[in-house]
């Protein structure tokens, strides 16, 4: 696979980020991609490994998996790209990945973390970029392979949610011959892809292009349908031979501190949704960071997206707080390859906020004590204190309290799981609610939901974050594909 010995002479080269001072002026894509020859050179570095960990998708340690959860045939399409066989590479990628235009833009490259070449010199094959190049080539040359729309007597599948899991399940079941209808409560399809990820990270035209193709192939989308309402759930059941709950893990963790109900304290997902909707509608956002001191509580990817969005909206300052300790710059001895590297990462939004602030804007080991509120009931600051971690628990360090100015506080503390109101509307039994981490109760096959009553109704399944809790886009798609297999077998497809 690849060019023998190329990894010895060809250094790793990847996409390049636009200059900070340029990209913060717009919501256009962050990166400039290599040309096709550059992608061919990078693909040539693939080493023909005896064991290709890049496509394994296993959890080698306590952190996220290493290797592709979709088990993409990475060495094979690397070789095809190096040989200039782009059509064949697209066909090989399509065997395992239904929507590579999404994963190649937003996945953190689990494949590269497990690349054998990365274990040797820290310069893994540029798999992430090559995947995008294959997908972009395919779309530029007619798009993914079409299939015949389902017949009038085909089984009907209703899918609740049009995020990555819902779209992947819809595509796979329609390809197998089902009549599929996707129900979405927002005004546009895409779920997390549309409104949870900013445009500079995932251009919305990419989602619109895929949805247009799905409609062309007979998949229908019903928008503005809130399946948390019993009447909507009953309508979906009545119209379906099987139902898949792919509504994501939308039950956001809220800030448990005095004053957290003040005006100007906003969930990160609501802020990002508002920013994207205003961009697409060419309107002024109802929630804006313009001229404000912004404090982001939560140090993950969503917090980073909030930082990048706030900078673009013209924030006066941006700070990001994380209760966990600062990660090391390099791997610890207890975190060997091929585990996911638990090291400090400075992503695009943080880079931009650092440039705005003139230095590091993140604080680790920091707990939020209270939100300060002015006479009008609006947030005016956040009082924090440092913590020290002992025996796995944070302990407040006396004398470290301080108040940070803030007129906008964005809560990016993750999600506990699916909204139980969706599960209740479909009479799905719930497990884990007593621990604050509700999940649908599942039958032995791992995807069929256990329901109360209504034994004559359609079988109900769950996939993606609605089944597993909050995860990565690529993991949600992989879970949806496995769920679609289970549903197809149940329907005789």
Secondary structure, DSSP 8 states (H G I E B T S, - for coil): --STTHHHHS-----EE--HHHHTT--S-SEE---HHHHHHHHTT----SS-GGGT-B--SSSS-BS-TT---HHHHHHHHHTT-HHHHHHHHHTT-S-HHHHHHH---HHHHT-HHHHHHS----HHHHHHHHHHHHHHTT-S-------TTS-EEEEE--SHHHHHHHHHHHHTT-EEEEEESSSSTTTIIIIIS-TTTS-HHHHHHHHHHHHHTT-EEEES--TTSHHHHHHHHHT-SEEEE-----EE----SBTTTSBTEEEHHHHHHHHHHHHHHT---SS--TT-EEEEE--SHHHHHHHHHHHHTT-SEEEEE-SS---BSS--TTS-TTS---B----HHHHHHHHHHTS--EESSEEEEEEEE-TTSBEEEEEEEEEEEETTEEEE-TT--EEEE-SEEEE---EEES-HHHHHHTTB-EESGGGT--EE-B-TTSSBB-BSS-TTS-EEEE-THHHH-S--HHHHHHHHHHHHHHHHHHHT-
